[in-house]
Amino acid sequence: MKLRLAINGEERDVELSAGADVQRAEPGVYSILLDGHVYDARVDHTEKGLAVVIDGNRFEIEIRDPRRWSPKSAPGSQGLATLASPMPGKVVRVLVAAGDAVEAGQGILVVEAMKMQNEIKAPRSGLVLSLTAREGATVTAGEPLATIG
């Protein structure tokens, strides 16, 4: 996925790597495994976009692509939304990837419990910041499956 971003005021085209593994360590903190290196990233919402701190370096990020989500364009979307499994079951389909832009009500993944499939939908528009759910994985009730920011 390619995005047009302003990073610390400098416009750049950035391609999100499908090879990166992003895991939520705690609210607002993510562990990223990319090319054999582990990075800890703290993400905060700002008036213009996001502030990301990696290895003590702060990056002010503003999404410039008008077709993509931004905090200003999404009413009532401040903060992170964590999607949790409503019941114990098995993840049968993952419909998005980390880094994807999603719209409110868009399907994120499907959990099957007692032969019934339940589609977990995005509560609001945003970016999929982390996706811990994996197809075939068994999940417990209340287990975090994805984070949208």
C-alpha positions as a Python dict, from the first residue, in 0.01 Angstrom:
ca = {
    (1, 'M'): (0, 0, 0),
    (2, 'K'): (139, 340, -98),
    (3, 'L'): (60, 656, 94),
    (4, 'R'): (147, 1022, 39),
    (5, 'L'): (267, 1150, 378),
    (6, 'A'): (421, 1461, 524),
    (7, 'I'): (687, 1342, 770),
    (8, 'N'): (818, 1628, 984),
    (9, 'G'): (683, 1864, 716),
    (10, 'E'): (858, 1691, 423),
    (11, 'E'): (631, 1532, 161),
    (12, 'R'): (712, 1168, 83),
    (13, 'D'): (561, 870, -93),
    (14, 'V'): (577, 577, 148),
    (15, 'E'): (501, 213, 72),
    (16, 'L'): (385, 4, 366),
    (17, 'S'): (564, -328, 368),
    (18, 'A'): (352, -641, 367),
    (19, 'G'): (652, -819, 521),
    (20, 'A'): (634, -621, 845),
    (21, 'D'): (484, -793, 1148),
    (22, 'V'): (312, -540, 1375),
    (23, 'Q'): (197, -641, 1723),
    (24, 'R'): (26, -421, 1982),
    (25, 'A'): (234, -429, 2301),
    (26, 'E'): (2, -196, 2497),
    (27, 'P'): (-236, 87, 2409),
    (28, 'G'): (-51, 325, 2176),
    (29, 'V'): (267, 111, 2168),
    (30, 'Y'): (352, -130, 1888),
    (31, 'S'): (634, -376, 1830),
    (32, 'I'): (737, -396, 1465),
    (33, 'L'): (947, -677, 1318),
    (34, 'L'): (1090, -572, 980),
    (35, 'D'): (1384, -727, 795),
    (36, 'G'): (1504, -906, 1109),
    (37, 'H'): (1501, -591, 1325),
    (38, 'V'): (1257, -513, 1607),
    (39, 'Y'): (1135, -155, 1654),
    (40, 'D'): (915, -19, 1932),
    (41, 'A'): (684, 258, 1815),
    (42, 'R'): (468, 486, 2032),
    (43, 'V'): (178, 640, 1842),
    (44, 'D'): (-9, 951, 1957),
    (45, 'H'): (-280, 1145, 1777),
    (46, 'T'): (-206, 1513, 1709),
    (47, 'E'): (-415, 1794, 1564),
    (48, 'K'): (-274, 1734, 1214),
    (49, 'G'): (-228, 1357, 1217),
    (50, 'L'): (-2, 1126, 1415),
    (51, 'A'): (317, 1153, 1614),
    (52, 'V'): (528, 837, 1610),
    (53, 'V'): (831, 791, 1835),
    (54, 'I'): (1079, 520, 1731),
    (55, 'D'): (1413, 476, 1912),
    (56, 'G'): (1379, 823, 2067),
    (57, 'N'): (1316, 991, 1730),
    (58, 'R'): (983, 1173, 1695),
    (59, 'F'): (811, 1187, 1357),
    (60, 'E'): (511, 1413, 1295),
    (61, 'I'): (306, 1239, 1027),
    (62, 'E'): (19, 1379, 823),
    (63, 'I'): (-161, 1169, 562),
    (64, 'R'): (-185, 1385, 250),
    (65, 'D'): (-373, 1150, 17),
    (66, 'P'): (-730, 1290, 8),
    (67, 'R'): (-871, 940, -59),
    (68, 'R'): (-726, 810, 268),
    (69, 'W'): (-838, 848, 627),
    (70, 'S'): (-717, 1133, 841),
    (71, 'P'): (-813, 1229, 1198),
    (72, 'K'): (-968, 1554, 1074),
    (73, 'S'): (-1186, 1382, 813),
    (74, 'A'): (-1326, 1117, 1046),
    (75, 'P'): (-1581, 1267, 1285),
    (76, 'G'): (-1575, 1119, 1633),
    (77, 'S'): (-1269, 908, 1557),
    (78, 'Q'): (-1023, 1025, 1819),
    (79, 'G'): (-810, 757, 1978),
    (80, 'L'): (-772, 391, 1898),
    (81, 'A'): (-1047, 134, 1851),
    (82, 'T'): (-962, -219, 1958),
    (83, 'L'): (-1172, -497, 1808),
    (84, 'A'): (-1214, -793, 2040),
    (85, 'S'): (-1364, -1136, 1988),
    (86, 'P'): (-1726, -1133, 2111),
    (87, 'M'): (-1706, -1503, 2201),
    (88, 'P'): (-1468, -1798, 2201),
    (89, 'G'): (-1423, -1940, 1853),
    (90, 'K'): (-1198, -1981, 1553),
    (91, 'V'): (-1083, -1712, 1309),
    (92, 'V'): (-1196, -1842, 969),
    (93, 'R'): (-1120, -1537, 751),
    (94, 'V'): (-907, -1224, 779),
    (95, 'L'): (-1036, -962, 535),
    (96, 'V'): (-776, -686, 578),
    (97, 'A'): (-404, -645, 649),
    (98, 'A'): (-212, -417, 884),
    (99, 'G'): (-182, -76, 718),
    (100, 'D'): (-507, -99, 523),
    (101, 'A'): (-748, 193, 530),
    (102, 'V'): (-1098, 84, 636),
    (103, 'E'): (-1440, 247, 643),
    (104, 'A'): (-1689, 232, 929),
    (105, 'G'): (-1889, -90, 903),
    (106, 'Q'): (-1634, -264, 678),
    (107, 'G'): (-1569, -630, 757),
    (108, 'I'): (-1232, -690, 926),
    (109, 'L'): (-1244, -1063, 1002),
    (110, 'V'): (-1480, -1355, 1059),
    (111, 'V'): (-1495, -1561, 1380),
    (112, 'E'): (-1683, -1892, 1382),
    (113, 'A'): (-1844, -2020, 1702),
    (114, 'M'): (-2088, -2310, 1728),
    (115, 'K'): (-2110, -2335, 1346),
    (116, 'M'): (-2217, -1970, 1317),
    (117, 'Q'): (-1993, -1716, 1148),
    (118, 'N'): (-1972, -1367, 1299),
    (119, 'E'): (-1822, -1087, 1092),
    (120, 'I'): (-1629, -839, 1307),
    (121, 'K'): (-1672, -493, 1153),
    (122, 'A'): (-1479, -167, 1189),
    (123, 'P'): (-1659, 61, 1437),
    (124, 'R'): (-1525, 365, 1251),
    (125, 'S'): (-1305, 469, 961),
    (126, 'G'): (-929, 456, 1008),
    (127, 'L'): (-612, 260, 946),
    (128, 'V'): (-557, -95, 1064),
    (129, 'L'): (-262, -36, 1297),
    (130, 'S'): (-229, -394, 1417),
    (131, 'L'): (-386, -723, 1330),
    (132, 'T'): (-318, -1003, 1578),
    (133, 'A'): (-584, -1238, 1438),
    (134, 'R'): (-460, -1518, 1213),
    (135, 'E'): (-675, -1752, 1003),
    (136, 'G'): (-721, -2082, 1182),
    (137, 'A'): (-634, -1940, 1525),
    (138, 'T'): (-853, -2018, 1826),
    (139, 'V'): (-958, -1704, 2017),
    (140, 'T'): (-1116, -1645, 2357),
    (141, 'A'): (-1398, -1405, 2440),
    (142, 'G'): (-1265, -1051, 2475),
    (143, 'E'): (-931, -1131, 2308),
    (144, 'P'): (-802, -830, 2108),
    (145, 'L'): (-797, -910, 1736),
    (146, 'A'): (-720, -578, 1564),
    (147, 'T'): (-659, -210, 1636),
    (148, 'I'): (-785, 76, 1421),
    (149, 'G'): (-637, 423, 1462),
}
